Amino acid sequence: MDTRQVIATIPTLQLVDKLRGRHGPVLFHQSGGCCDGSSPMCFPTDDFIVGDHDVQLGEIGGAAFYISASQFEYWKHTQLIIDVVPGRGGMFSLENGEGVRFLVRSRLFTDEEFEALKVEGKV
């Protein structure tokens, strides 16, 4: 049973390593629809202020992954799977200019998995 709230594909982990090599430590924030739509955005750790109401879902490739509390209410029943697809990255996200962009895929947690998250105090 995999109850991690956020995971990443191998191409995503490879891109995170590449971006970290260029920019140093990075983090992710799942945007709520402003500017670049609802997409995972990657920033240098020192260039992004995590909000008081942001929720850390976990880490992908050693990079913390945050989401706003209001977005978390919509996504708490799902496992976010961060992938990389061809296209243009968000204008503020570090993958911009790489010819690829981060994309969220998701799957609903089973009832058993969701109950386990409750027991762990994660939802």
Secondary structure in CASP SS format (residue, H / E / C, confidence):
PFRMAT SS
TARGET T0000
AUTHOR 0000-0000-0000
METHOD secondary structure of the structure
MODEL  1
M C 1.00
D C 1.00
T C 1.00
R C 1.00
Q C 1.00
V E 1.00
I E 1.00
A E 1.00
T C 1.00
I H 1.00
P H 1.00
T H 1.00
L H 1.00
Q H 1.00
L H 1.00
V H 1.00
D H 1.00
K H 1.00
L H 1.00
R H 1.00
G H 1.00
R H 1.00
H H 1.00
G C 1.00
P C 1.00
V E 1.00
L E 1.00
F E 1.00
H E 1.00
Q E 1.00
S C 1.00
G C 1.00
G E 1.00
C C 1.00
C C 1.00
D C 1.00
G E 1.00
S C 1.00
S C 1.00
P E 1.00
M E 1.00
C E 1.00
F E 1.00
P E 1.00
T H 1.00
D H 1.00
D H 1.00
F C 1.00
I C 1.00
V C 1.00
G C 1.00
D C 1.00
H C 1.00
D E 1.00
V E 1.00
Q E 1.00
L E 1.00
G E 1.00
E E 1.00
I E 1.00
G C 1.00
G C 1.00
A E 1.00
A E 1.00
F E 1.00
Y E 1.00
I E 1.00
S E 1.00
A H 1.00
S H 1.00
Q H 1.00
F H 1.00
E H 1.00
Y H 1.00
W H 1.00
K C 1.00
H C 1.00
T E 1.00
Q E 1.00
L E 1.00
I E 1.00
I E 1.00
D E 1.00
V E 1.00
V E 1.00
P E 1.00
G C 1.00
R C 1.00
G C 1.00
G C 1.00
M C 1.00
F C 1.00
S C 1.00
L C 1.00
E C 1.00
N C 1.00
G C 1.00
E C 1.00
G C 1.00
V E 1.00
R E 1.00
F E 1.00
L E 1.00
V E 1.00
R E 1.00
S E 1.00
R E 1.00
L E 1.00
F C 1.00
T C 1.00
D H 1.00
E H 1.00
E H 1.00
F H 1.00
E H 1.00
A H 1.00
L H 1.00
K H 1.00
V H 1.00
E C 1.00
G C 1.00
K C 1.00
V C 1.00
END
